[in-house]
Amino acid sequence: MSDYSQLFLPFHPVEPEVDFDSLERAVLAFWAERRIFERSVEERDVRNSFVFYDGPPFATGLPHYGHILTSIIKDVVPRFYTMLGKRVERRWGWDCHGVPIEFEIQNQLGLAGRPDIEAYGIARFNDACRSIVLRYTEEWRKVITRIGRWVDFDNDYKTMDTTFMESVWWAFKQLWDRGLIYEDYKVVHFSWRLGTPLSNFEATLDDAYRERTDPSVTVKFRLDGEEVPTYILAWTTTPWTLPSNMALAVSAEINYVLLERHEDGHPVRYIVGERLLEQHFEPGSYTILAKFKGDALENRTYEPLLPYFKDKKAQGAFRVHVADFVSDEDGTGIVHIAPAFGEDDFNLSKLKGFPLVNPVDDAGAFTEPVSDYVGVNVFEANPLIVEQLKRAGSLFSSKTITHAYPHCWRTDTPLIYRAVSSWYVRVSAHRDKLLRANAQINWYPSNIKDGIFGNWLANARDWAISRSRYWGTPLPIWRCEQCKHTEAIGSIAELEQKSGRKGITDLHRQYVDDLTWACEKCGGTMRRVPDVLDCWFESGSMPYGQTHYPFENREWFERNFPADFIVEYIAQTRGWFYTLVVLSALLFDKPPFSNCIVHGNLLAADGRKMSKRLKNYPDPMDVVSRYGADALRLYLMSSPVIANQDVPFLEEGVRDAMRNVIIPLWNAFSFLTRYAELDGWRPDPAAAPAPKSELDRWILSLVAKLSQEVKAAMLAYDIRETVSLISNFVDALTNWYIRRSRRRFWRSGDDADKRAAYETLHETLVTLSKVAAPLIPFVCEVIYKNLTGKESVHLEPWPEPAEGAIEEALLKRMATVREIVAIALGLRATRQIKVRQPLRQVFVRTGTPLSESDLELIRDEVNVKRAVLLANTDEYARPFGVVDQRVIGPRFRGDTPKIVAAARAGQFETLPDGSVRIAGNDAWILSPQEITVHYQAKEGYAAEAQRDIVVVLDLEIDETLRHEGLVRDIVRHVQTLRKEADYRLDERITVGLFGLDEDIRAAVNAFEPYLCEETLCTQLLLADDGRPWDRREQLKLAGVEITVAVRR
């Protein structure tokens, strides 16, 4: 079909063949033309809002599957709550500041580092950053719109907007006024490529820790005052820190040894942890002279390893100290201490009072007085320093080690630990507030709360929030050049009042760096501290920034905070989720959101990370064009990735979602509209409904229960369960209700039963289109518009079941019937007996009362002549149970052999809940996971059991049954030819059967009425009359080559 918009017309007949890409584009055009999204928001009361926060992506890159996955969840949940009557404003946001943009411009302009940037000019550099921030906005809009996500791009927020930045300043000032901001000199993760410190959580984002091969060296520190040369051995993987060595650390709890061996004919002594001795010395190559605890070494002095800071010895350097962080798990049990390059080292220096030296600049290169390596990057200096130690005789051993090492999450360069001055948010002292906020959040999956996120909060550290960069929200701190008094500014009005500058419209560095005023303490000049805020501080301020709170929208914000919902991938537990919770807890003593879905990572089909370079994943828009966005949405929402598992993206999964759910649903829709056109049927609200059969009442009950269960799952944010419920329902509708009802639609004339079938299928599809609309919005829009004539399913309320609409007893009976049928068909399959081959009988034992109509269903579905209910099936099959002894052993101990023997002998009964009572003993009740029940059938029968159901199938096939099976095979081939010939559903035909042997002819003669009724055959020819046929097929039936032909 070229114009799919025709399908929007009421009861326009729908062909089974469909191009979902074209169909969905027609729906998109309709939504845009009629402003369906905008109206779905505008027509709801603002006082009944459902608020969700949209994490802003960078627009400097294109959307990938991770963005698409998150975006689909961000669409499904708001669509659902819209149907519950909520006003769900969906405002897009753009992350505009930070390292990714700066780094790209820095490379573009050929600027090596901060000195180059400042020489280029901060204003010019920031203007260049601004110019690329929104580079791919149109591409984002196309992709996000195409997957069916409704979001307001036109009223977007940007973190570079002055209004957003002013709210960030407000949040900072609130923390400042509460004494939660302080400056300190600490060891932090430092990106030498960017010349700035990073926060502790930035160093753990995504795959920041990755494999790296580094030197692994053991170094000799010579003790002072020893007649025989005596060395303490220390191990390090960062030789570049050795020029800054100021101390050694040992543990008071570790046993150390003093050993002696001969080298070049002279005695040499070493001190090493006893547990690690054999990692460094061959057995028998040494003599142990003494054993002692580490505190015996305290305050011993040693010679400087390298000469650069030997003058520090007079200030307390080059001593051994006892420390509680030293272990003997690896290395030597002795730690080399360089206070500027390790947190434990730094703290020990402060505690013991020995000097700190920091001969590494912001670019990660050595400075004076490390004269041999000035200007050399620390990682490039590693092999040079090792060689220097070797020449000096100070290197004991040198290897390499491959280990997980932190890298800059934006430049991919290895980080260093470095002592720098930075500004911090005081987080660790308020962990109780963070944990209290977390306790009020509903997480999906639930183990996030007390698992990865709760543990992270419980160990939260103070947050380094200042960055020595340019394109970001300036740190709003001014310091007096003279007396060092500091002030924080929290608004443009305050800045204008302080500086005397009016009409400030931009808060970026080039506009505020030169604003000064007189110090209120001493009259000196107040000048801004040059750093910018961590962009994660901006992200954490998003709830206030996007609404310009508290300067605007105060009432709306305070009424709608915390937000109702948020979703991102697992790494945001240490990123955006974390900073949102930190700022919200410190500012408001509340969680920032009430419900959160945390999903995992989508990997390439080979299990590796998706990579543009490797091209190991299909283009998302190619996948959508092949299968439709609905299929992609359904596949992703059914994936374990929703439950925070890392799973590969498989294109065949999208294909299967289309084939197994979308196409069957479309076929059901097509079936109804095509037969309705033939019969001229239309729903008539004024007419009294036709009496419904039990099958009708069942599917109506089932769709009502579906509405109820999907609502419950969505309220619990369990989208995977929602997909499962809808998929199972579509299977029940198409493979049970419609298949069981086809003859009612085929029947000529217009009786009450036919009207009931139309009414039931119509009501079911209309309800289903509403229930599934949040998940698969395109196909549901077409179905709903076509079957109701109304404007849009997405403007409709959720379909709440009417009182009494759900007949639980009927649902239970039908579920039992379907389970019995599934078991029986499974027995057919294992015995390789086709379903088209009739059998004599099936025996059933079940705890669920079944009616005669239920047995009729079973007879028809299993294709048997009789379905018999039995209280006991022992006449045909003997039960036996296989017990998992390893599982039950710890629980039943000495009774286990008795239980196993009784189960094997069939001395048990299956209870209604599926558990099994052994030998009538209530103390011996096993779960379905602990015992598997089987049946050993007698000769000529097959048997199987499930829960409290036992099915025994009679396998004997007599001549009459065999003949009927042959004719059923012929019917199947005729139906295939009808479809290939594109006959109308009600078209009467002539059937030709040629080349039949005597046996097949007898079968056809016996079952001719059945054959003609099933195929709408008005004339059956057993000899070719020479006239042309529309379609014909040669096939082998019961070993005989025959021809089947059809014509009008």
N, C-alpha and C positions, 0 to 999 in steps of 0.2 A: 504494500500500500504506500502510495506516495504522500498522501495527505492524512496523517494520523489524527489531525484535529477533528476529522469526521467522527471519530470514536467518542468524542465528547458529547455527541448528540444522543438524546435519550433512546436507548434500545437500538442504536445502530448495530447491525449484525457484525460480529467480530470473527475474522478468520483465525484459524489456529496458528498460521505462520505469522511471525512478527519480527520486525527489526527493532530491538529494544533501544538501540542508539537513536534512531529516528523518532521513535515513540517518545523517548525522554526529552529530546530536544523540543518536540511539540508541546510537551508539558511545561518545560522551562519558559517557552514563549508565552504560554497562557498565564503562568504565574506572574511574569513580568508585566504583561499587558493589563491584567486585572488587579495588580498590586496585592496579590493574595497574602504574601508574607507581611507586608506592611499592615494590612487590615487585620491579620491574625493578632497583631500586637495592639493596634489602635482600638479595636473593638472590645478589648478587655480593660477592666478598671485598674487604673494605676495604683489604687490602694490595695489591690490584691495581686501584688507582684511576686514573681518567682525570679530570684536574682542569681545569675551565674557569672563567674569571672572568666574572661577569655584571656588566657596567657598570650602575650604579644610575641609573634615571631619577628625575626629580622627579614626585611624585604630585599636584602642584598643577595639572597639565594633563592632558588626555586623550591616549591613544595615537594616533599618526597612522601613515601608511604607512611612514615611516622606521623607527619602532619595530617595526612588524609585519615589515618586511623583515629587520631584525636579529634579531628574535625567532625567525623561521622558521629562519634559519641556526643560531641557538643551540639549536634543537630537532633539526635534521637531523643535525648532527655528533654530539651526545651519543647519539641513538638508534642511530646506526651503531656507535659504540664500545661501547655496551651490548651489541649483538649480537656483538661480538668478545670478550665476556666481561668487559669492564671495569665497575667500579663508578663510575657517573657521578652524583655528587651535584650537584643543580642547585638552588642556593639563591638565591632572589630577593633583591634589595637595593633600598633606597630612599635616594636622595640627599635629605637633609633640611635641610642648611644652605645659607647663601649668599645672594647678592644676589637671586635670583628671588623667594624667599619674603619677604625683608626689604622689597623694593621694593613687592610687592603689599600688605603690611601697612601700609607707610608711606603708600601712596596711600589705603588703606581708612580709616586713622585721620586722614588729612589732615595728616600731619606733613611739613613742608617739607624738613627736612634733619636733620643730626646734632644741632644744638642743640635742636630740637623733640623728637627722640627721647629725649635725655637728660633734658629737662624732664618728659616723659611718664613716664619711668622705665624703665631697662633691663630690670628684672625683668618689668614689665607688657608691654613690647614683645616680649621673648623668649617670654613665655607666649602672646602673640597669634600669634607665628610658629609655635610648636609646635602651636597649635590647627588650623592649616590644612594642615600638612605632609602628612597622610595623607588629604586630602579625597576623592580619587578612587581610592582603593585598590580598592574593589569594582568600579568600572568597568574598571580595568586588569585585574583578575582575570578578569572576564567576557570581555573581548576576547582576552586572551592564551590563555585556556583554549579559547575557541571556535576559534581558528586551529590548535588541536592541539598547542600547545607544552606540554610537561611541565616544570614547575618547582615548587619547594617554596615556596609563598607563606606557609605557616604557620610555617616556621622562618626567616623572612626576617631580614636584617640591616639596620640603619638607622644612618646616619652620625651620628645624634644620640644613639645608645645610649652609655651611659657606658663600656661595655666597648670599643666602637669608638674612642671619643675617647681612652681611656687608651692604646691601642695607637698612636694617632697621636702622643701625647705621647712614647711610648717611641721611635718613629722619629725624632722631632725631637731628643730627648736624645742619641741615638746620633750624629747629625750634629754636635750641639753638642760632644760630647766629642772628636770627631775634628777639631775646628777648622773645620768646614764651614759654620758659621752666623756671620754678622757683620752689624753695623749700619752703614749708610752713608747719606750725603746725596747723592742722585743725581737726575738728570732721568729721569722715568718717564712712561709713559702714565697720565693721571690722569682719573678720572671725577668731574667736578664735581657731577654729579647725585646721585652716591652719596657724594661726599666721601672717596674712597679711591683709592689707587694701584692699578693693575692690572699684571700681569706682561706681559712682551713677547709671549708667545704668546697671551694672552687678547685682545690687540689684533689678532690675525690669525685668530681663530676664525671659521668660517662666512663670512658676508658682512660682517664687521666693517668692511672697507674698502668704502665705497660712494660713489657719485657725490654731490658736493656743490658748490654754487656759492659762491665766496668772492671778496672783493675781490682785485684784482691791482694793487698800487700800486708805483710807482717814486718814491723819496724823495730829496731833495737834502740832503746833509750838507756844510756849508760849512767848508772848510779854514781853519785859523788862519794868519795871517801872510802873506796874499796880497793885493797891492794891487788887482788885478782880482778881483772875486768869483769864487771857484773852488769848484765843488761835486763831491763824489764822489756818484755815483748808486748806490743800492742798491735791490734789488727784494724785495718780501715779499708773501705771501698772508695774513699774520697781522698786520694793522695794530695789533691790540691789544697786541702785544709791543713796539711802538715806544716807549711811555713808559719801558720798562725797558732801552732800548738803552744799552750800556756800551762798545761797540767796533765797529770794522769790520774785516773780514778780506779779504785779497787772496791771490793765489797767486804764488809766485816764478817759476812756469813760464808764466804767462799774459802775453800782450802786451797792454798797456793804451795808450790814447791820451789825450792832453790836446788838447781841441779848443776853439775859440772861435767864438762866434756873437754877433750883436747882438740884444738884447731891449729894446724900448722905447728904441732909439737908443743903448744902452749895451752895451759888451762884457761878456760873461759866459762863463766857462770851465767845462768839464765833464771829468770823468775817467770812462772807461767801458772795458770790455773790447773790444779791437779787433774780434773776431769778431761782437760783438753790436751794433756801432755802428749799423748800418742799421735795427735793430729799434727804435731810439729817435730817430734823426735822419734827416731827409730828405736825400738826396744833394744836394750843392751848397749846403746851408744853413749850412755851417760850414767852418772852416779848421782843419786838424790842425797843431798847434804842436809836438807831440813824441810819440815812442813810447818805451815803456820797459817793463821787467818789473815785476812787483808789488813786489819787494823795495825798489824805489826809493821806495816810499811808507811803508815801515816806520817806525813811531813818529811819523809825522805826526799832529798833533792837529787836532781839529775842534770846532766849536761844538755843544753839546747840542741835539738836535733839539727836545726838549720840556723844560720847565723843572723837572720834578719832582725830578730827582736831579742838578742841576747842581753841587751841592757835592761830588759824587764825583770831580770832575775832579782835585782835589788828591790823590786816592787812586789815580790812574792810569787813570781812565776816559777815554773819548772819544779813543782813539788807534787808529791803523791797525796791524794785526798781520798777519804772514804765516802762513798756515795751509794744510795739505795737503789739506783737504776742499773747498776752493773750486774750482769748475769754471766754464767758460764755455759750458756746454751750453744754459743758458737764463739769464734775468734780465739782469744787467749784468756778471757776473764779479766782483762785490763783494758780500759777505754782511754783512747787519746782524746784530750779535751781542747777544742778550739771554740771559745765562748761565743764568737760572732756567727758561728755556722752550725749551731745545734741548740735545740731548746734546753735539753738537760745540761749541756755544757754551760749555757748562758746562766741558768739558774744556780748551778754550782759556783760559778764565778761570783755571782752576787752574794751567795751565802758565805763563801770563804774569803772573799775580798781580793782575789788575785786579778791581774789585769785582763782586759779584753782588747784585742787588736782586730781591725777590719780592713785589710789591705786589698779589698775587691770593690770595684766601682759599680755603678748602676747598670753598666753594660756587661757585667760578669767578667771583667778583665782585671788583672793584677795592677796595683799601684805601688808606688814607693812605700816602704823601703825594700819591697821584695824585688830588688833591682834586676835579678836575672830574668824576670818574667813580666816586666811592666808592659801593659798593653796586650798581653796574651790571655785569651779566654781560659777560664779555669779548667774546662774539660779538655781543651787542647794542651794545657800545661801538665795534665796527669802523667803522660809517658815521660815528659822531660824531667819532672820531679823524681819519678821512680829511677830514672837513669842517674840523676844526681846523687840520690841516696846510695845507689849501687857503687858508684865511684868512691863515695865517702866511707864505704864499709858499714853503712847503717841499715842496709836492707837485709832482712833475714830470709824472706821468701817472697816470691811474686807469682801470682796466677791471675786468672780472670774469673769473674762470676757473672752469671746471667740471673737477673733478679727483677722483680717488679719495682719500678721507680716512677715517682710522680713527674708528669709532664704538664706544660702549660696547655690548658684546654683549648686555646685558640691558636697558638703558634706551633704546637707540637714539639717544642724544644724542651729539654730537661730543665726542671726547676732546680734552684739551689735553696738551701736554708741560709738565711742571712739576717743579721740584726739591723733593723731600720727603725726610724721613728715613724709612727703611724697613729691614726686616730681610731678609737675602738668604741663599740657599743658594749656596755657592761651587761653581758648575757648570763654568764655562769652563776652570778649571785641571785638570779631570778629564774632558775630552772623550774622552781615550783610553779610559777605562773605559766610557763610553757607547757608543763605536764598537765596542769589543770585545764588549759585550753584544749590540749590534745584529747583529754578524756571526754570532751563534749562533742567530738567529731565522729561521725559514722564513716568508717573507711571501708571501701570495697577493693580488694578482699580485706576481710576483717583483721587478718594477722599483721597488717601494716601498723596498726595503732600501737600495739605493745611490742612489735617486732622492730623492723628496721627504723621506723620513724621514732617510736617511743624511746628506743635505745639511743638514737642520735640526740634526742632532746635531753635525755638523762645525763648525757656527757657533753652538753653544749658548752662551747668555749666562747670567750669574748670575741666579738666579730670585728675584724680589721676592715674598716669601711672607707679609708682614704686611698686614692690611687694617684700616682704621679703621672697623670695623663692630661688630656686636653678636651676631647669631645665627650662631654658628659655634664651632669649637673654639678656646678661648682660647690665645693665644700663651703657652707655659709658661715665660716669662722673668720673673724678679723682679729689681728693681734697687734698690740702696740709695739712699735719698733724699739721703744725706749724701755718701758717697764714690763713688757711682755703680758700685760693684761689682755684677756681674750673675751670676745663677745660673739654670740651666735645670732644670726638674723633669720626671722621666720616668715617674712612676707615682703612683697615689693613695696608696700606702704612704709614698712619699717626701714627698708633700705633707702627709700627716697628721703625719709625724714632724717636719717642719720647722715647721709651723704650730701644732702641738699640738691641732688640731681632729680629733676622731675621728668615724668613721661617715660619711665623705664618700661620697655616692651619686650626685652630679651634678657635672659639671665645667663647666657653662655659666657665663657671666660673673657672673650674679647670685649664684652660689654660691662663687666663688673670688676675686672682685675684692677682697673685704675681708679676705682671709687674709694676714697679715703675720708677720714674725719678725725677730729681731735679726740685723743684718749680722755675719758672722763676722770681717770685717776691721776694722770701726770701731764696731760696736754700734748703728749707725743702723737705721732701719726699712727692711726689704726690702718693696717694694710691686710688684705685678704691672704689667708694661708693658701698657697697656690694649687693645692691638690683638688681633684674632683671626687665625687662620691662614687663608690662601687656601684656599677649598674644594677647589681642585685638589690641594693637599697632602693633604687627606683622601682624595680619589679615588685619588691615587697610593699611599696607604697601605692601600688596600682589601684587598690580600692578607693583611695582618697584622690589620687592623681587624676583618674579618668573623669571624676565628677567635680574637680576643683574644690573639694571639701577642704577646710570649712568656709571658704570664701563664697561659695555658691552651693546650692542644692543641699543645704544642711538638713532640712527636714526629711527629704527623701532618703539621704544617706543614713541618718540615724534610725529611720523606720525600717530600713532594709539591710542593716548590718547586724550580724554576719550574713554573708551571702548564703544562698541555699545549696549551691553546687559548684564543683570545680573538677577538672580532670586534666591530667598530664601523665607523662610516662615516669617510670620508677626513679630515674635519676633526680627528678624534681623533689624527692623527699630530702635531698641535700642541697636543693636549689630553691626554686620558687616557693614550693610548699613551706619550706623551712623559713625563708625570710618573711613570708606572709605571716606565719605563726609568731615568729619572734616580734615583729613590729606590732602586730595586733595585741599580743599578750602584754607587751610593755606599755603600749599606748592606751588600751581599753580594758585590759584584763579579760579579754574575750577571745574565742577562736575567730579567725577571719572568715571561715566557711563552716557549714554544718555537715555537708556530705561530700565525699571525695572518692572518685574512681582513679585507681592507679594501675595503669596497664604496663605490660612489658615491652620488649623490643621486637620489631619485625626484622628477621634476618633474611638473607638471600636463600634461594632454594637449596644451596649447598651447605647451609648452616653458618656460613661466614657473614660478616657484617656487609650490608649493602654498600656497594662501591661504584661510583660513577666511572672511576678509572677502569675497573674490571668489567663493567657493564654486566653484572651478574643478577640483574632483575629486569623485568619487563617495564616499559614505560607505562605509568598509571593510566594515562589517557588512551593508550592503545588498548589496554585491558577493558576500560570502560566502553570504548567503541565496539569491542567484540562481544561483550556480554551484558553491558548495561551497568549503570551505577547501582541500581537496586541489588544486583547480584554481588557486586563488590561489597556493598554495605552489609548484606546478609552474611557473606563469608567472613568478613572481619569481625562482625558483632557476635559470631558463633565461635570464634577462635579462642583458645586458651590464653592468647595474648591479653585479652580483656581481664583475665584473672592474674595479671602480673607474671606471666611466663614468657620467656623468650622463645619464639617459634619462627620457623621459616615461612616466608610468603610463597604459596604455591598457586600458580595461575589455574591449575586444574581444580583447585578448591573453589575459585570463582565460577568456573564452568559448571562444577557440580551443583553449586547453589542455584545457578540458573536452571539447570536441568531438573533438579530434584524438588525445587520449591516454586520458583518463578514461573516456569513453563507449565507445570501442572495447575497452578492457580490460574494462569492465563487460559489454559484449555478448559477449565471449569467455567470460566467467564464466557468463553467462546461457545461452549456447549449450550449454555442457557440462552444466549442472545440468538443463536442460529435456530434453535428449536422454537424459541418464542416468535421469531419471524415467520416460521412455517405455520404455526398455529394462530398467529395474530394475537398472542397473549401479551397483556400488559398488566402491571399491578394496579388493582383498583381498591384504593383505601376505603371507598364507600361500601364495597361488597363484603358480605359476611365471609370470614375465612372458611375454606373447605376443611372438612374433618381430616385430621392428620393421622397418618399411620404411625405405628410404633417406631419405624425407621426415621420418619420425619421428626417425631418428638425427640428421638435420640440426638440427631444432628443439631436441632435447635437448642437442646439442653447443653450439648457439647460446646457450641459456639458461645452460649451464655456463660458457661464455666470458663471458657477460654478468656473471655473479657475480664472475668473476675480474677483469674490467676495471672494474666499478663499485667493487670493493674497492680496486683500485689508484688510481682517480681520487679516491676519498674519502680514502685515506691521504695523497694529495697535496693535499687540501682543494680539489680542482677540482670543485665542485658542478655547475657548468654542464655539464661533460663527462658527469657522472653523469646529468643530465637528458637530454642528447642520446642517450646509450647506451640508456637505458630507453625513450625515445620511439621510437627506431629499432627497438628490439626489439618493442615493441607493434605497430608497423606490420608488421614481418616476420611476427609471430604471426598477426595478424588478416587481413592482405591477401595473405599467401602460404600459411602453413601451414593455417589453418582453411579458407580459401577453396579450397585445393587438396584438402582432406580432407573436405569436406562430404558427398560421395557415400558415403564410408565410414560416416558416422553415419546417413545416410538409409536405407542398405541394410537390408532386413528380415532377421530372423534374428540369430544371434549367432555370428559366425565369429571366427577368430583375428585377422584384419586389423582388424575392428571393435574387438575388445578392445584391440589394440595402439594404435589411435587414441585410445580412452578413456584408457588408461594414460598415453600420451604427453601428451595435453592436460592431464590431471590433474596429472602430475608437473611439467609446465612452469608451470602457473598457480601451483602451490604454491611452487615455487622463485622465480618472479617476485614473488609476494606478499611473500616475505622480502627479496628484493633491493631492491624498491621501497618497503618499509615505512618507512624513515627519511624518504623524500620525501613520500609520499602515505599517511600512516598510517591514515586512516579506511577507504578502500576496500580496502586490503590486509588490514586486520583482518577485515573481513566475508568476503573471499574465503578467507582462511586458515582462519578458524573453520568456515566452511561446508564447505570441502573436506577438512578434516582431523579435525574434531570436537575439536581441542585448544583450550586455553583462550585463548591470545593469541599472535599472531605476534611481539609485542613482548617476549615472554618467551623467545623462541627464539634459538638461536645463528645466526651467519651461515652461509649454505649454501655450504660449501666444496666445489668440484667433486671427484668421486672420480677416482682415477688412471685415465687413459685415457678420461675422459668427453668430452674435447674432441677431435674428429676434424678436425684442421686441414685436411687435404686435401679432405675433404668440404665444409667451410665455404668453402674457396677456390673449389671447383667451383660450389657453389650461388650464391656471390656473383657469379661470372662469369655464370651462367645468368640471374640476376636483372638484371644489368647489360645483358646482351644483350636481354632482354625489354623493359627500359626504353627502350633505343635504338630497338628495333623499334616499340614503341607510340608513341614520339615521332615516328617517320616516318609512322605512320598519322595521327597528329594533324595534322601539317603538311600532309598530302595530303587531310585531311578525310574519311578512310575510317573509319567506326565500327568498334570492336573486334568488334561482333557480326557484322560482315560477313566471312565466311571469305575467305582468299586462298590462292593455290596453294602458294607456297613462300617460304622465307627462306634466304638463304645467309649463313654465318657463318665468319669467320676469327678465330681466337684462339690465343694461346700456351698457354692452359690446356687440358689434355686433358679432353674431355667424353665421357661414356658415352651409350649409347643411351637410357637413362632420362632423362638430361639433355636430349637432343634432343626426347624426348617431352614433357617439361615445356615446352620452348620452343614446340613445335608448338601445344600446348594454350593456353598463355598468349597467344601472338601470334595464335592462331586461323588457322593455316595448315595445309595438308595435308602439307607436307614441310618438314623443317628439315635443311639440308645443310651439313656441315663442308667448307670448302675451304681449301687451303693458300694459294691466291691468288685474289683476287676481281677481277683485272684484266679478265676477260671481261665483267664486268657494270658495273664502275665504275672510274674513273681517279682515283687520289689526287693531291692537291696540297696544299701547305703554305703558309700565310700567316705570314711572319716579321715580328716587331716589330723593325724596323731600329733604332729609337731605343734599344731595350733592348740589342741585341747589338752595336751599333756600337762602343762603347768597348772591348768585349772582343775583337772580331775585326778591327777596323779595316779594312784594305784587302781582307780576304777577304769582307766583308759582302755586296757585290753578287753574288759568286759563290754564296754560301750562299743568298741570296734567290732567285736564278735557278734553282738546283738544286731548291730546295724547291717552287717554282712548277711545275717540270717533273715533280714527283713522284719525284725521285731521293732517296729517304730511306727509312728503316725505323724503325718504332716499337719501342722496347725494352721489356722487361717492366715496368720501373719507371716507364714513361710518358714517359721522355725520348726524343729523336729524333736518330738519327744521319744526317747529311746526306752523300749521295754516297759512302757507305762509308768516310768519313774519321773516324777516332776522335778527331781534334782538333776536329771540327765536331759536337759533341753539344749539342743545345739542350734546355732544360727545357721542360715544358708551358706555362710562363708566357711563353716566348720564341717559340713557334710554335703555331699552331692548324692541325690537320690536318682537311681536308674531303675529300669524295669527290664527283666529278661522275659521276652514274649515267647509263647509257645509257637510251634511250627505253623507257618501260614499266617502269622500275625506280626505286627510291629507295635512297639509301645514306647512311650516316653512320658515323663512327668515334669511339672513345674509348679512350685508352691504346693497348693492343695489340689491341683488338677492332674488327673491321669487320663491319657488318651491311648486307646488301643485300636489299631487299624486292621481290618480284615483285608488281606492281600490277594485272596483267590479271585481270579478273573475268568468267568465262564464265557461261552460263545456270545451271548447277548450283550454282555458288558463290552467284550472286545469289539463287536460290530459298532456299538454306539461310539466307542472311542475313535474308530476309523472315520465315522461321519463327522465327528467333532473336529478332527484334523482337517477334513475337506472344508468345513465351514470356515475355519481360520484362514485358509488360503483364498477362499472366495471373498472374504471381507478385505483381505489385503488387496486383491485385484479391484474391488469396488473403490477403495481409497485411491489407488494408482490411477484409475479411470476418472477420478474426480466426479463421481456421481453425487447427486443431491442426497441428503440424509434420508428422504422419503421416497427415493426413486425406485420403482419396481424394475426387475431385470430378468433376463434369460440366462440360465446357467448351463454350461455344457460340461459333461464328464465323459472322457473317452479313454479307451484302453483298459477298462475295468476287467479284472478277472472275475470268476464266478463268486469268490468269497466277498470281494468288495462290492460287487453288484447286489449281492444278497443284503449286505449291510445298508446300502443306499436305499433299496426297496423297503427295508424294515423301518428306516428312520427318515424317509422322504419328507413327511410333514414337518418334522423338526428342522431339517435342512432348509426347506423353503421359507419357513417362518423366520428363521434367524437371518437369512440373507435377502429377504424381500424378493424371493424368486417366484415368478408367476408361471414360468415354463422351465422344465428340467429336461434336457436332451442327453441321451446316453449314446447317440451316434451323431457325428458331425453332419449338418445339413448343407454344408458348402458355403453358407453365407459368412461374411466377414465378422470377426469378433473384435470388441474394443480392447480387450486384454486377454492373454492366455499364458499359461505357465505349465511347464512340464516338471513333475516331481515324482519322487519315489515314495510310495505308500505301502507299508507292509511288504516291502521287497519288490513291489510291482511298479513299473513306469507308467504313470497315468498323466492325462492332460486335463487341466481345469481352465475353463474359458468363461468370459462374461460379455454381455452386450445389452444395450438398451432394448 
